[in-house]
Amino acid sequence: MKISRAPFRITLGGGGTDLAEGGYCIAAAIDKYVTIAVTESFDDKYVLRYSENERVARPADIQHRIFRAAIERLDIQPGIEISSTADIPAGTGLGSSGAFTVALLRALLPDASRPELARIACELDIGKQDQHAAVYGGVHAFDFAYRQMQPLETSLDRTMALYYTGRRHSSEGELAGQKFERNMRNELDTLKALTENDVDLLGRCITEQWESKLARQPSDFHNLVEAHIDRARHYGARGGKLVGSGGGGFILIVGDGDYVADFMKTQGLLRVPFRFDHIGVTQIV
C-alpha cells in the first residue's frame, strides 16, 4: 500500500491570474489535507473510492475527471484500488482539486521529483497555483510567467482563521467569463505585510482584494459575505475576504479573536483554525 497526502491552500494575492498564460499569485499551504491510498485490487478492475464508488474495467469508463486523466496519462493498468479522503469538502475555494491531483500523483509516482509532480499536475487540472502550493507547501509568491517562486517567512497564520459559509460552488462555473488583472501595488503591499508580519497591512490588502471581487461578482450571497466581514471588522478583525473563485466556501479573517469568533458563531459560520503547512506533498507510507 502507498499513502500520500497534499495540503489545501489559501490565496493571499493575485488569485485567478494563474488561469491565464503566465500569471502571479501569493499562496499559502495550510494544515488541512487530501489523503490518497493506493493498493492492489483483488480483480482486474479499477476500484475508486471517493464521495462515490466506481468499479470499472477501462479508464475511459471512469467518471471522476482527475482519476481518469491521471490513469490515462500514466498508463496505469487495472487491478488497482485507490481511495481518497479529505479534511475539507471539495468546492469550498481552498484548491481541493489541485491538492487531490498532487496527492494522487505522489502515490502513483513515488520517485518523481517535486518539479515533475507540479508539471504533470498542471497538465491534468486547470490553473497552476493550487498544484504548486500543494507540491511545495509553505508560503510562496509564484511568478508563472518567469517560472519563479519566492519563499516567504511569516507567522501571520497565528492571526487568521477560516469560517465556513455552508455553501459549495463550482470553480469553473464561477470563473467562466471573468477577466483578472494584476494589482501590483496590492501584491507588493501583501508581500511587505507577510515578510514584516504586519497584520494591519495584510488585513487592508485582503479586504481590498475582496472589494475588487465583490465589484466584479455582485450577488446576494456576496453581499451577505460583505456584511459578515464588515461586522467582523467592527469586532476587531483587521480584514477579510471570501477565499477562492466566489459563490461559496470559506471567509478568511485576518486579525481573528474571541469577539470575532463569537459573532461569527451567531451567524451560523463554522470556525476552522489552521496553521501554514511547510512540508507540501508527502508520501506517508
FENHUBEL-V490332 format. One record per residue. RES is the residue in one letter. PHI is phi in degrees with one decimal (none if undefined). PSI is psi as a letter, one per 30 degrees, with the letter a starting at -180 (NA if undefined). D_LAST is the distance of its C-alpha to the last C-alpha in whole Angstrom. Layout:
res:RES phi:PHI psi:PSI d_last:D_LAST
res:RES phi:PHI psi:PSI d_last:D_LAST
//
This chain:
res:M phi:none psi:k d_last:7
res:K phi:-119.6 psi:k d_last:5
res:I phi:-127.6 psi:k d_last:5
res:S phi:-134.8 psi:l d_last:7
res:R phi:-145.4 psi:l d_last:10
res:A phi:-141.0 psi:k d_last:13
res:P phi:-83.8 psi:l d_last:17
res:F phi:-70.8 psi:l d_last:20
res:R phi:-142.2 psi:l d_last:23
res:I phi:-117.3 psi:k d_last:27
res:T phi:-93.6 psi:k d_last:29
res:L phi:-107.7 psi:f d_last:32
res:G phi:179.9 psi:k d_last:34
res:G phi:76.6 psi:g d_last:35
res:G phi:-56.8 psi:k d_last:33
res:G phi:94.4 psi:f d_last:34
res:T phi:-71.0 psi:f d_last:35
res:D phi:-73.9 psi:f d_last:32
res:L phi:-78.7 psi:f d_last:33
res:A phi:-90.0 psi:l d_last:36
res:E phi:-65.3 psi:k d_last:36
res:G phi:83.7 psi:b d_last:35
res:G phi:98.7 psi:l d_last:35
res:Y phi:-145.1 psi:k d_last:34
res:C phi:-155.1 psi:l d_last:32
res:I phi:-114.6 psi:j d_last:31
res:A phi:-132.2 psi:k d_last:27
res:A phi:-127.4 psi:k d_last:25
res:A phi:-75.4 psi:k d_last:21
res:I phi:-123.2 psi:l d_last:21
res:D phi:-83.2 psi:h d_last:19
res:K phi:-126.5 psi:k d_last:18
res:Y phi:-134.8 psi:l d_last:15
res:V phi:-98.5 psi:k d_last:15
res:T phi:-118.6 psi:k d_last:11
res:I phi:-120.5 psi:k d_last:11
res:A phi:-120.7 psi:k d_last:9
res:V phi:-121.9 psi:k d_last:10
res:T phi:-146.3 psi:l d_last:11
res:E phi:-74.2 psi:k d_last:15
res:S phi:-91.2 psi:l d_last:18
res:F phi:-85.4 psi:f d_last:20
res:D phi:-141.0 psi:l d_last:23
res:D phi:-86.8 psi:i d_last:24
res:K phi:-139.8 psi:l d_last:23
res:Y phi:-96.8 psi:j d_last:21
res:V phi:-109.9 psi:j d_last:20
res:L phi:-123.1 psi:k d_last:19
res:R phi:-124.0 psi:j d_last:19
res:Y phi:-143.7 psi:b d_last:19
res:S phi:-69.3 psi:f d_last:23
res:E phi:-121.7 psi:l d_last:24
res:N phi:-117.7 psi:k d_last:23
res:E phi:-125.3 psi:k d_last:24
res:R phi:-143.2 psi:j d_last:24
res:V phi:-133.7 psi:l d_last:26
res:A phi:-94.9 psi:f d_last:27
res:R phi:-126.2 psi:k d_last:27
res:P phi:-55.8 psi:e d_last:26
res:A phi:-63.2 psi:f d_last:29
res:D phi:-88.6 psi:f d_last:29
res:I phi:-72.3 psi:k d_last:26
res:Q phi:-83.5 psi:e d_last:27
res:H phi:-70.3 psi:k d_last:24
res:R phi:-58.7 psi:e d_last:25
res:I phi:-77.2 psi:e d_last:22
res:F phi:-53.8 psi:e d_last:20
res:R phi:-62.1 psi:e d_last:23
res:A phi:-63.2 psi:e d_last:24
res:A phi:-67.9 psi:e d_last:20
res:I phi:-66.4 psi:e d_last:20
res:E phi:-69.7 psi:e d_last:24
res:R phi:-63.1 psi:e d_last:23
res:L phi:-96.8 psi:g d_last:21
res:D phi:54.2 psi:h d_last:22
res:I phi:-76.8 psi:k d_last:20
res:Q phi:-85.0 psi:l d_last:21
res:P phi:-63.9 psi:l d_last:21
res:G phi:92.2 psi:h d_last:20
res:I phi:-136.6 psi:k d_last:17
res:E phi:-122.0 psi:k d_last:16
res:I phi:-127.8 psi:k d_last:14
res:S phi:-121.3 psi:k d_last:14
res:S phi:-128.8 psi:k d_last:15
res:T phi:-133.8 psi:l d_last:16
res:A phi:-146.7 psi:k d_last:17
res:D phi:-77.0 psi:f d_last:19
res:I phi:-128.7 psi:k d_last:22
res:P phi:-63.0 psi:l d_last:24
res:A phi:-69.1 psi:l d_last:24
res:G phi:72.9 psi:h d_last:28
res:T phi:-122.8 psi:g d_last:28
res:G phi:83.8 psi:g d_last:28
res:L phi:-110.5 psi:g d_last:25
res:G phi:73.5 psi:h d_last:24
res:S phi:-64.9 psi:e d_last:22
res:S phi:-68.4 psi:e d_last:22
res:G phi:-65.8 psi:e d_last:21
res:A phi:-64.4 psi:e d_last:18
res:F phi:-61.1 psi:e d_last:17
res:T phi:-61.0 psi:e d_last:18
res:V phi:-67.6 psi:e d_last:16
res:A phi:-63.3 psi:e d_last:12
res:L phi:-63.5 psi:e d_last:13
res:L phi:-64.3 psi:e d_last:14
res:R phi:-63.0 psi:e d_last:11
res:A phi:-69.4 psi:e d_last:9
res:L phi:-86.2 psi:f d_last:12
res:L phi:-127.9 psi:i d_last:13
res:P phi:-62.5 psi:f d_last:10
res:D phi:-99.4 psi:f d_last:13
res:A phi:-70.9 psi:k d_last:15
res:S phi:-75.3 psi:l d_last:17
res:R phi:-63.7 psi:e d_last:17
res:P phi:-58.3 psi:e d_last:21
res:E phi:-67.1 psi:e d_last:20
res:L phi:-60.5 psi:e d_last:18
res:A phi:-62.4 psi:e d_last:20
res:R phi:-62.8 psi:e d_last:23
res:I phi:-67.2 psi:e d_last:22
res:A phi:-60.1 psi:e d_last:21
res:C phi:-70.3 psi:f d_last:24
res:E phi:-72.1 psi:e d_last:26
res:L phi:-89.6 psi:f d_last:24
res:D phi:-137.4 psi:l d_last:25
res:I phi:-72.6 psi:l d_last:28
res:G phi:79.8 psi:a d_last:29
res:K phi:-137.8 psi:e d_last:27
res:Q phi:-66.7 psi:e d_last:26
res:D phi:-61.9 psi:e d_last:23
res:Q phi:-66.2 psi:e d_last:21
res:H phi:-68.0 psi:e d_last:22
res:A phi:-61.6 psi:e d_last:21
res:A phi:-68.3 psi:e d_last:18
res:V phi:-70.5 psi:e d_last:17
res:Y phi:-96.6 psi:f d_last:19
res:G phi:66.0 psi:a d_last:19
res:G phi:69.7 psi:a d_last:22
res:V phi:-116.3 psi:k d_last:25
res:H phi:-137.5 psi:k d_last:27
res:A phi:-97.3 psi:j d_last:30
res:F phi:-102.2 psi:k d_last:29
res:D phi:-109.1 psi:j d_last:33
res:F phi:-75.1 psi:f d_last:32
res:A phi:-63.8 psi:e d_last:35
res:Y phi:-107.1 psi:g d_last:35
res:R phi:53.5 psi:h d_last:31
res:Q phi:-125.3 psi:k d_last:31
res:M phi:-137.8 psi:k d_last:29
res:Q phi:-113.7 psi:j d_last:30
res:P phi:-70.2 psi:k d_last:27
res:L phi:-121.5 psi:k d_last:29
res:E phi:-97.8 psi:k d_last:29
res:T phi:-156.2 psi:l d_last:30
res:S phi:-119.6 psi:g d_last:30
res:L phi:-72.1 psi:f d_last:32
res:D phi:-61.1 psi:f d_last:29
res:R phi:-67.1 psi:f d_last:30
res:T phi:-100.9 psi:g d_last:33
res:M phi:-113.7 psi:l d_last:32
res:A phi:-153.5 psi:l d_last:31
res:L phi:-105.7 psi:k d_last:30
res:Y phi:-126.3 psi:k d_last:32
res:Y phi:-83.4 psi:k d_last:31
res:T phi:-79.7 psi:f d_last:35
res:G phi:86.2 psi:g d_last:33
res:R phi:-115.4 psi:k d_last:34
res:R phi:-107.9 psi:l d_last:32
res:H phi:-154.1 psi:l d_last:33
res:S phi:-100.5 psi:j d_last:32
res:S phi:-59.5 psi:e d_last:32
res:E phi:-62.0 psi:e d_last:33
res:G phi:-66.7 psi:e d_last:36
res:E phi:-68.9 psi:e d_last:37
res:L phi:-84.3 psi:f d_last:36
res:A phi:-57.4 psi:k d_last:39
res:G phi:82.3 psi:f d_last:42
res:Q phi:-79.8 psi:k d_last:41
res:K phi:-118.8 psi:k d_last:42
res:F phi:-110.6 psi:k d_last:40
res:E phi:-117.0 psi:k d_last:42
res:R phi:-69.2 psi:k d_last:41
res:N phi:-111.5 psi:j d_last:42
res:M phi:-67.2 psi:e d_last:42
res:R phi:-65.0 psi:e d_last:44
res:N phi:-63.3 psi:e d_last:41
res:E phi:-61.4 psi:e d_last:38
res:L phi:-65.5 psi:e d_last:40
res:D phi:-65.8 psi:e d_last:41
res:T phi:-65.2 psi:e d_last:37
res:L phi:-59.3 psi:e d_last:36
res:K phi:-62.2 psi:e d_last:39
res:A phi:-62.5 psi:e d_last:38
res:L phi:-68.3 psi:e d_last:34
res:T phi:-71.7 psi:f d_last:35
res:E phi:-99.3 psi:g d_last:38
res:N phi:53.8 psi:h d_last:36
res:D phi:-97.5 psi:j d_last:39
res:V phi:-68.3 psi:e d_last:38
res:D phi:-65.2 psi:e d_last:42
res:L phi:-66.1 psi:e d_last:41
res:L phi:-62.6 psi:e d_last:38
res:G phi:-58.6 psi:e d_last:39
res:R phi:-65.9 psi:e d_last:42
res:C phi:-63.9 psi:e d_last:40
res:I phi:-63.0 psi:e d_last:38
res:T phi:-65.5 psi:e d_last:41
res:E phi:-61.9 psi:e d_last:43
res:Q phi:-60.9 psi:e d_last:40
res:W phi:-65.3 psi:e d_last:40
res:E phi:-62.6 psi:e d_last:44
res:S phi:-66.2 psi:e d_last:43
res:K phi:-63.8 psi:e d_last:41
res:L phi:-61.3 psi:e d_last:43
res:A phi:-67.8 psi:e d_last:46
res:R phi:-79.4 psi:e d_last:44
res:Q phi:-130.6 psi:i d_last:43
res:P phi:-66.4 psi:k d_last:46
res:S phi:-164.2 psi:l d_last:45
res:D phi:-61.5 psi:e d_last:46
res:F phi:-65.1 psi:e d_last:42
res:H phi:-67.6 psi:e d_last:42
res:N phi:-65.1 psi:e d_last:45
res:L phi:-66.3 psi:e d_last:44
res:V phi:-60.2 psi:e d_last:41
res:E phi:-58.5 psi:e d_last:43
res:A phi:-64.8 psi:e d_last:45
res:H phi:-61.8 psi:e d_last:42
res:I phi:-65.3 psi:e d_last:41
res:D phi:-61.1 psi:e d_last:45
res:R phi:-70.2 psi:e d_last:45
res:A phi:-60.8 psi:e d_last:42
res:R phi:-66.2 psi:e d_last:44
res:H phi:-60.9 psi:e d_last:47
res:Y phi:-92.7 psi:g d_last:45
res:G phi:117.5 psi:f d_last:43
res:A phi:-66.2 psi:k d_last:41
res:R phi:-86.2 psi:f d_last:41
res:G phi:170.3 psi:l d_last:40
res:G phi:-171.0 psi:l d_last:38
res:K phi:-160.2 psi:l d_last:37
res:L phi:-82.0 psi:k d_last:35
res:V phi:-81.1 psi:k d_last:32
res:G phi:96.5 psi:a d_last:31
res:S phi:-80.0 psi:f d_last:34
res:G phi:108.9 psi:l d_last:36
res:G phi:88.6 psi:f d_last:37
res:G phi:167.9 psi:a d_last:34
res:G phi:98.9 psi:b d_last:31
res:F phi:-113.6 psi:k d_last:31
res:I phi:-92.6 psi:k d_last:34
res:L phi:-91.2 psi:k d_last:33
res:I phi:-110.2 psi:k d_last:35
res:V phi:-102.3 psi:k d_last:36
res:G phi:85.5 psi:h d_last:37
res:D phi:-68.4 psi:l d_last:36
res:G phi:-163.0 psi:a d_last:38
res:D phi:-61.7 psi:e d_last:39
res:Y phi:-66.3 psi:e d_last:42
res:V phi:-63.6 psi:e d_last:40
res:A phi:-61.3 psi:e d_last:37
res:D phi:-64.2 psi:e d_last:40
res:F phi:-64.3 psi:e d_last:42
res:M phi:-60.1 psi:e d_last:39
res:K phi:-62.8 psi:e d_last:38
res:T phi:-65.7 psi:f d_last:42
res:Q phi:-91.5 psi:g d_last:41
res:G phi:78.5 psi:g d_last:38
res:L phi:-97.6 psi:k d_last:36
res:L phi:-78.7 psi:k d_last:32
res:R phi:-83.6 psi:k d_last:31
res:V phi:-123.8 psi:j d_last:28
res:P phi:-70.8 psi:l d_last:27
res:F phi:-155.3 psi:l d_last:24
res:R phi:-132.0 psi:l d_last:24
res:F phi:-68.6 psi:k d_last:23
res:D phi:-93.3 psi:k d_last:19
res:H phi:-111.5 psi:g d_last:19
res:I phi:-110.3 psi:e d_last:16
res:G phi:81.3 psi:a d_last:15
res:V phi:-61.6 psi:k d_last:13
res:T phi:-139.0 psi:k d_last:9
res:Q phi:-93.3 psi:j d_last:6
res:I phi:-81.2 psi:e d_last:4
res:V phi:-131.8 psi:NA d_last:0
//
